[in-house]
Amino acid sequence: MFVRDPLVAEPLLPRFLAPGDQVRLTVLLHNLDLPAGEQVVTVSVDGPLAVGGPARLAANLAAGAQALPFVTLSATGAGRGIVRLDVAGTGGFHVQRETAITVRPARGATTMVAGGDLAPGAEFQLAPPLDRFIAGTWTASATFGGAVRYDVAGLVQSLDRYPLWCLEQATSRGLPLALLPDGPLAGADRAAKLQQAVGFVLDRQRFDGGFGLWTASQEAEPWLSVYASEFLLRARQAGAAIPEQAVADALKFIADAADDPGDKPEDAATQPYRLYVLALAGRGRPGAARVIAERVDRLPTAARQGATGGGAGAGARPAARRGGVRGGVGRAGAAVVGVRLRHRAARPGGDRAAAEGERAAGGPAGAAAHHDAGRRPVRRHAVHPGAGLGGFGRRRARPQRDTRPGRVRGA
């Protein structure tokens, strides 16, 4: 049994276009079962597209015959374009077809950051060089106040633009939404986006409480499972709907791993984070935290910060200090340590947003020098996203020029 249209009409399009491109839009017409006669296609478009020449394409086709009429299709901007075909054939046949095509710049997005001083009583006009960007692709934001080390809103937007949803990225997208209040820093629809990220994370939870990278059927990721568990705890505090059993299973997975941490370098890097999250959930392990504090010099650099978080949360702050870990972790400080740990221990091959988050948390990828309100450019260092604990995936840092708070992003 065949289920098909008696007249096939299909636009033959490239995978994507760039602004300014002109291509031949060919329409495949194949008369399968209609009586012989004139078959007509009318082409129309929506979005950043334009049709050049007659939009009406016609061909006299006998049964079984084909034709390839065409028009010129131009990309006039950037965004999502729609090509519509209105098909009319002999015997009263009529059907409509719709196909989408993306129009995107040939180069990646560009971010420009600039800043300066504003004297008391003075006025300053914000005039970013919008002519350097393709129309309709740019967004701009301004920050006022003292000099800041990083742009929170820009980092959140960078994470939100990432196209994939592995466990690490779903968690990284949702975590700032769990920590920030509603407003311009978190962006629009904070609560809805937070719940969406929670759903993606829970979809990757295994039967034993751990989390797979892409699906629940994969092996549990030791460090990322702890990262996802911390996110669920903080998302629940922020009002997201999370089943209690999911949280209980995640904490049990962490507790079981903490009882038998292993002796590999990556195990030593993960154990402080396990204790930190258990302490965050009110299930601190003071004894295990003291053991780590006494051996803190043997830990990878970033894991030493986790020893502070786990120890302080479990009531072992004095032992952590004796072990060489300076400072404590209060309610606000815990979030800072958590961010630093998460991004320092990113999986090799992680996305650039992880490195941005590391710089945001003030880790080694952060600014090497600071200045007051944009008086001079700042030398920053970009670290390969794979730079993680114990030197796994490390790449040589390359200096980049950066300036201060005003931000323009576009293509």
Sequence and secondary structure as in RCSB ss.txt:
>XXXX:A:sequence
MFVRDPLVAEPLLPRFLAPGDQVRLTVLLHNLDLPAGEQVVTVSVDGPLAVGGPARLAANLAAGAQALPFVTLSA
TGAGRGIVRLDVAGTGGFHVQRETAITVRPARGATTMVAGGDLAPGAEFQLAPPLDRFIAGTWTASATFGGAVRY
DVAGLVQSLDRYPLWCLEQATSRGLPLALLPDGPLAGADRAAKLQQAVGFVLDRQRFDGGFGLWTASQEAEPWLS
VYASEFLLRARQAGAAIPEQAVADALKFIADAADDPGDKPEDAATQPYRLYVLALAGRGRPGAARVIAERVDRLP
TAARQGATGGGAGAGARPAARRGGVRGGVGRAGAAVVGVRLRHRAARPGGDRAAAEGERAAGGPAGAAAHHDAGR
RPVRRHAVHPGAGLGGFGRRRARPQRDTRPGRVRGA
>XXXX:A:secstr
     SEEEEEE  SEE TT EEEEEEEEEESSS SEEEEEEEEEESSEEEES SEEEEEE TT EE  EEEEEE
 SSEEEEEEEEEE GGG EEEEEEEEEE  SS  EEEEE     TT        GGGS TTS EEE   SS  SS
 HHHHHHHHHT     HHHHHHHHHHHHHS SBTTTBTTHHHHHHHHHHHHHTTB TTS B SSSTTS   HHHH
HHHHHHHHHHHHTT    HHHHHHHHHHHHHHHHS  SSHHHHHHHHHHHHHHHHTT   HHHHHHHHHTGGGS 
HHHHHHHHHHHHHTT HHHHHHTT  S   HHHHHHHHHHHHHHT  TT  HHHHHHHHHTTSTTS S   STTS
S EEEEE  TT  GGGTT    EEEEE  SEEEEE 
